[in-house]
Amino acid sequence: MRVELEPVEGTQIQRLTVVDAGSANVHVGEVVGYRCPECDQADESLRQIWHEADCSLAGEHGRAHYDELEPTLDAEETTPELRPEHEITIVKYNDGWVIGFKCDSCHNADETLGEIVHDEVCGLAGRHGRASSTAMSRSSN
């Protein structure tokens, strides 16, 4: 999937609008997330952006309740998000610059694949202290 970065009126935040869906389950013109150009943090909704501590917008958009969540990764096991049976869309801008990732199952997104907080009904829930984790095919368009 390829997106266009459009400014959100009244802020420096950028809206990620689909310009080429590729094989992703999205439509051209659909907004799939928001990004802070200052600290490069992104999420599926403006209110969920978790700005870096040195960003001028730090603390402005919330997510304080995620502070205690840490990924539970097993060094011996492949990260479930990278298993071929789970669909993850890579969000690209311009000439292939990767600016985020979107889970095709629960539609949650983040600028880093390992930071996506999956909904409890998602097969990847549990990577951040939620329900157990199972997997579902990967897409890179």
Secondary structure in CASP SS format (residue, H / E / C, confidence):
PFRMAT SS
TARGET T0000
AUTHOR 0000-0000-0000
METHOD secondary structure of the structure
MODEL  1
M C 1.00
R E 1.00
V E 1.00
E E 1.00
L E 1.00
E E 1.00
P E 1.00
V C 1.00
E C 1.00
G C 1.00
T C 1.00
Q C 1.00
I C 1.00
Q E 1.00
R E 1.00
L E 1.00
T E 1.00
V E 1.00
V E 1.00
D E 1.00
A C 1.00
G C 1.00
S C 1.00
A C 1.00
N C 1.00
V C 1.00
H C 1.00
V C 1.00
G C 1.00
E C 1.00
V E 1.00
V E 1.00
G E 1.00
Y E 1.00
R E 1.00
C C 1.00
P C 1.00
E C 1.00
C C 1.00
D C 1.00
Q C 1.00
A E 1.00
D E 1.00
E C 1.00
S C 1.00
L H 1.00
R H 1.00
Q H 1.00
I C 1.00
W C 1.00
H C 1.00
E C 1.00
A C 1.00
D C 1.00
C C 1.00
S C 1.00
L C 1.00
A C 1.00
G C 1.00
E C 1.00
H C 1.00
G C 1.00
R C 1.00
A H 1.00
H H 1.00
Y H 1.00
D C 1.00
E C 1.00
L C 1.00
E C 1.00
P C 1.00
T C 1.00
L C 1.00
D C 1.00
A C 1.00
E C 1.00
E C 1.00
T C 1.00
T C 1.00
P H 1.00
E H 1.00
L H 1.00
R C 1.00
P C 1.00
E C 1.00
H C 1.00
E C 1.00
I E 1.00
T E 1.00
I E 1.00
V E 1.00
K E 1.00
Y E 1.00
N C 1.00
D C 1.00
G C 1.00
W E 1.00
V E 1.00
I E 1.00
G E 1.00
F E 1.00
K E 1.00
C E 1.00
D C 1.00
S C 1.00
C C 1.00
H C 1.00
N C 1.00
A E 1.00
D E 1.00
E C 1.00
T C 1.00
L H 1.00
G H 1.00
E H 1.00
I C 1.00
V C 1.00
H C 1.00
D C 1.00
E C 1.00
V C 1.00
C C 1.00
G C 1.00
L C 1.00
A C 1.00
G C 1.00
R C 1.00
H C 1.00
G C 1.00
R C 1.00
A C 1.00
S C 1.00
S C 1.00
T C 1.00
A C 1.00
M C 1.00
S C 1.00
R C 1.00
S E 1.00
S C 1.00
N C 1.00
END
